[in-house]
Amino acid sequence: MTEIGRQPWTVFGLITTENSISPNVSAGSILFSLIMFTAIYAVLASVMAYLFVKVIKKGPYAAEEADHHTIDPFTKEGYDVVS
């Protein structure tokens, strides 16, 4: 009962697991596919790790210092800025 649902190409009562195997796929093809998927995911993981380290080494963004010069709106200087 635990194997029902794990093989979507096998239909319970119609196609058995024995009839579901493909005679055209060799063990070498399966091994090659497994090795290639592993290699591709290893390369992608390496690129991701490299980019993470690169961004982490840059550090956080530097906050730009804003001009905190306050102007009294009741002075001539403040009046010129507002108008």
Secondary structure as the mmCIF struct_conf table of DSSP 4:
data_model
#
loop_
_struct_conf.conf_type_id
_struct_conf.id
_struct_conf.beg_label_comp_id
_struct_conf.beg_label_asym_id
_struct_conf.beg_label_seq_id
_struct_conf.end_label_comp_id
_struct_conf.end_label_asym_id
_struct_conf.end_label_seq_id
TURN_TY1_P TURN_TY1_P1 THR A 2 ARG A 6
TURN_TY1_P TURN_TY1_P2 PRO A 8 TRP A 9
HELX_LH_PP_P HELX_LH_PP_P1 THR A 10 VAL A 11
TURN_TY1_P TURN_TY1_P3 PHE A 12 LEU A 14
BEND BEND1 ILE A 15 ILE A 15
HELX_RH_AL_P HELX_RH_AL_P1 THR A 17 SER A 20
BEND BEND2 ILE A 21 ILE A 21
TURN_TY1_P TURN_TY1_P4 PRO A 23 ASN A 24
HELX_RH_AL_P HELX_RH_AL_P2 ALA A 27 LYS A 58
BEND BEND3 PRO A 60 PRO A 60
HELX_LH_PP_P HELX_LH_PP_P2 TYR A 61 ALA A 66
TURN_TY1_P TURN_TY1_P5 PRO A 73 PHE A 74
BEND BEND4 THR A 75 THR A 75
HELX_RH_AL_P HELX_RH_AL_P3 LYS A 76 VAL A 82
#
